[in-house]
Structures are given as C-alpha cells and as structure tokens.
C-alpha cells in the first residue's frame, strides 16, 4: 500500500467545513473511478502538544490517501494532468485546489 499525506492551509475565504465537504465529493469520485483505495477524513493539526515537534511548518489541515499499488497511484496522478474520466472529477479536484494553499504532499510505501 502507498500513502500520500497532504498538508495545507485554507485559501482566503474558504471554510474548513466547505473544504471538508468538497474533499468528500472528490474522494467519492476517485473511488468510483478506482483511483484511490482508502482515505482519511480531513483533519486539523493539533500543534499545542509536545508530541507535535514540527515547529517549522505552519500548515493547519491534512488528509491521507492510500493507493493499492504504484499503478493506481500513477492513474490517480494522471487525472491531475488532464487525463480525467469526466467533468465532475475535474470540478471536484479544482474546487479543492482553489480552496487550499501552501499544499505539501509526502508519499511513502508500507514495507512488504
């Protein structure tokens, strides 16, 4: 399984509730097109605990997407580049992209 941690802030004028609803729409469409295996809900950072040691990063929100394998990950990425299976998926992804800023993505793979 491959995982992608997405960390981000909200764009000016966007609310966490709006972005969370938009993320649910995006995830639903990704699942319909078999472009993701599992996802977390959108979460908010809890940086007022000593367990959070990343003082250099000010991103407030996160999601985690999981992919069965590299092939599914690559198909999912291809839809970002324009190989989209339909206008609904394009609109859902564009909504998230336009409602967030300072995006940072990190991928890792489970050991076999």
Residue pairs with C-beta under 8 A, 6 or more apart in sequence:
1 37
1 66
1 67
1 68
1 69
1 109
1 110
2 66
2 67
2 68
2 69
2 70
2 72
2 73
2 107
2 108
2 109
2 110
3 64
3 65
3 66
3 67
3 107
3 108
3 109
3 110
4 64
4 65
4 66
4 67
4 73
4 105
4 106
4 107
5 62
5 63
5 64
5 105
5 106
5 107
5 108
6 62
6 63
6 64
6 65
6 103
6 104
6 105
7 57
7 59
7 61
7 62
7 102
7 103
7 104
7 105
7 106
8 59
8 60
8 61
8 62
8 100
8 101
8 102
8 103
8 104
9 58
9 59
9 60
9 61
9 100
9 101
9 102
10 16
10 19
10 60
10 61
10 99
10 100
10 101
11 98
11 99
11 100
11 101
14 99
14 100
16 42
16 44
16 61
18 99
19 42
19 61
19 96
19 99
19 100
20 41
20 42
22 92
22 95
22 96
22 99
23 41
23 42
23 63
23 96
25 92
25 95
26 89
26 92
26 93
26 95
26 96
27 36
27 39
27 65
29 86
29 88
29 89
29 92
30 36
30 39
30 65
30 76
30 89
33 79
33 85
33 86
33 89
34 72
34 75
35 72
35 75
35 76
35 79
36 65
36 66
36 67
36 72
36 76
37 66
37 67
37 68
37 72
38 65
38 66
39 63
39 64
39 65
39 66
40 62
40 63
40 64
40 65
41 63
42 61
42 62
42 63
43 61
43 62
43 63
44 60
44 61
44 62
45 52
45 59
45 60
45 61
45 62
46 52
47 54
57 104
58 102
59 102
59 104
61 100
65 76
67 73
67 76
73 107
79 85
79 89
79 93
80 93
84 90
84 93
97 103
